[in-house]
Amino acid sequence: MSITFSTVFMIAAVLLMSFTLLALIRVFLGPTAPDRVVGVDTVNTLVVASMIVLGAAYNRAIYIEIAIIYALLSFIGTIFIARYIKGGLR
């Protein structure tokens, strides 16, 4: 029995999405704001990884380019949220 590369990519994507659901539990249950921020950042990282896996599976560079832009915007958003929680934004 041989497993094709597309099957491996799909298994990886399903695992990443299940990990994303686990991270969403942390976002909703929280108990503190920093816990929720870490959960959202983890979700964003897993979404980027899923987009890259799907882009490789379907041999589409556009998914990878979108993942790079999404990662950059996610990083900037996380920085702003962290500064807001710290009290740096006014």
Contacts in CASP RR format, 6 or more apart in sequence:
PFRMAT RR
TARGET T0000
AUTHOR 0000-0000-0000
METHOD contacts of the structure
MODEL  1
MSITFSTVFMIAAVLLMSFTLLALIRVFLGPTAPDRVVGVDTVNTLVVAS
MIVLGAAYNRAIYIEIAIIYALLSFIGTIFIARYIKGGLR
5 57 0 8 1.000
6 57 0 8 1.000
9 53 0 8 1.000
9 54 0 8 1.000
9 56 0 8 1.000
9 57 0 8 1.000
10 57 0 8 1.000
12 53 0 8 1.000
13 50 0 8 1.000
13 53 0 8 1.000
13 54 0 8 1.000
13 57 0 8 1.000
16 46 0 8 1.000
16 49 0 8 1.000
16 50 0 8 1.000
16 53 0 8 1.000
17 46 0 8 1.000
17 50 0 8 1.000
19 46 0 8 1.000
20 43 0 8 1.000
20 46 0 8 1.000
20 47 0 8 1.000
20 50 0 8 1.000
23 39 0 8 1.000
23 42 0 8 1.000
23 43 0 8 1.000
23 46 0 8 1.000
24 39 0 8 1.000
24 43 0 8 1.000
26 35 0 8 1.000
26 36 0 8 1.000
26 38 0 8 1.000
26 39 0 8 1.000
26 42 0 8 1.000
27 36 0 8 1.000
27 39 0 8 1.000
27 40 0 8 1.000
27 43 0 8 1.000
30 36 0 8 1.000
33 85 0 8 1.000
34 85 0 8 1.000
37 78 0 8 1.000
37 81 0 8 1.000
37 82 0 8 1.000
37 85 0 8 1.000
40 78 0 8 1.000
40 81 0 8 1.000
41 74 0 8 1.000
41 78 0 8 1.000
44 70 0 8 1.000
44 71 0 8 1.000
44 74 0 8 1.000
44 78 0 8 1.000
45 71 0 8 1.000
45 74 0 8 1.000
47 70 0 8 1.000
48 67 0 8 1.000
48 70 0 8 1.000
48 71 0 8 1.000
48 74 0 8 1.000
51 63 0 8 1.000
51 64 0 8 1.000
51 66 0 8 1.000
51 67 0 8 1.000
51 70 0 8 1.000
52 63 0 8 1.000
52 64 0 8 1.000
52 67 0 8 1.000
54 60 0 8 1.000
54 63 0 8 1.000
55 61 0 8 1.000
55 62 0 8 1.000
55 63 0 8 1.000
55 64 0 8 1.000
56 64 0 8 1.000
80 89 0 8 1.000
83 89 0 8 1.000
END
